[in-house]
């Protein structure tokens, strides 16, 4: 996905997730997305390109980095638990949506049950 479209797609997905707030604690150059006060996504262009930074399990982060040249360790974050999405690679819109959702759910599942805006075990699953 190209340039700003990467950030726009990720931002659109956050708008569909309950309890998300966008803050700018580091200035206008850093969008920080939180659920119940906990960070699950950041975006910036301080690297010279529009990037999106997401939480991931260490195993998923490693697999994603191996499979996609446009996914690298988290910029200015714990390299085992965060990934950076770069524009211009083979990531499509649905893949970005899935990565944003997974990052969100990783944070939600660590919240006390009373604070969770969704049940992370059931969110997005359709009953037949």
N, C-alpha and C positions, 0 to 999 in steps of 0.2 A: 504494500500500500504506500502511496506517495505522501510525502511531507505532512502538511497540516491535516490531511484526511485521516491519518493514523490517530492523531490526538482527537479529532472531531468524532471519529467512530467510537473511541474509548469513552469520551465524554458522554456521547449519546447513550451508551450502555449504562453508565452510572446513573443516568436520570430515570432508568427503569428499575433501579434497585431501591428498596425501602430504607429510609433512615440515613441517606447519604448527604453529606454537606461538603461543599467546595470552599476551601480557605486559601489564603495567601500569606502565611506566616513569614515567608522568606522574601516577600515583595511580589510584584506583579509577574516576575519572570518564572515563578514556581507555583503551579496549581497543585494543591494538596487535597486529596479526596479522603474523607474520613467517614466511618460508620461508628456512631456512639463515641466519638472522640478518638478513635484509633485509625491510624493511617493504613490504607490498603492500595492507594494508587497516587502517583505523582506524575506531572508532566512539565516539561521545560524545553527551552531552546538554548540554554546556556552552553551547550556543547557545539553549537553551530548548526544543529539540525533539530527538528521537533522529535522528541523522544517521549516514551511512556514507560514508567517504572512500576512494576507490579510485584506483589508477594507471590511466592511459589514454594512448594515443598522442595527440600534439597534434591530429592530424586527427580521430580518433575523439572526443576530448573536445569539440572545436568542434561537430561534427555532433550529438553527443548533447545538448549544451546548447541548440542550435538546435531540436531536435526535441522536447525534454521540458522543461516549465517546472519540474519537480521535480529537475532536474540543473543544478547551478551549478558554478563553478570550485572547486577544492579548498580547503576551509577550512584556513587556516594552512599551506598547502602551495604548491608551485609551480603556478601557475594554468594553465600550458600542459600539464602532465603529470599533473594530478590533478583528479578531479571529486568533487563532493559529491552524494549522493542524499538527498533530503528526503522525508518521509512525505506522504501525501495526494495524490499525483499519479497518473499513469496507468501507472507501472511495475508489472508483474506479477511473480510469483515466478520464472518461467523467465527473464525479462529480468534480474532481480537475480542469479540464478545465473550467467548468461552474463557479466555485468559483473565479478563476483567472480572467476570463472575466468580471464577475460582479464587482469585485474590480476595475478593469481597467475602466469600464464604469461609476462607481460612481465618480471617479476622473475626467474623461473626461467631464461629464455633468456639473461640477463646473467650468470648464475653460471658458474663454471668447469664444464666437462662432468662432471668427477668428483664435483662437489657437487650436481648436479641430481637431485632425487628422481624426476623424470619427464623424458622427452624432449618438449620443448615443441612440436616439429613433429608428433608422433604422438599426444600426449595427447588423449583423448576421441574419436579417430577410430576408426571401426569398419571392419575389413577385411571385404570380402564374399567 
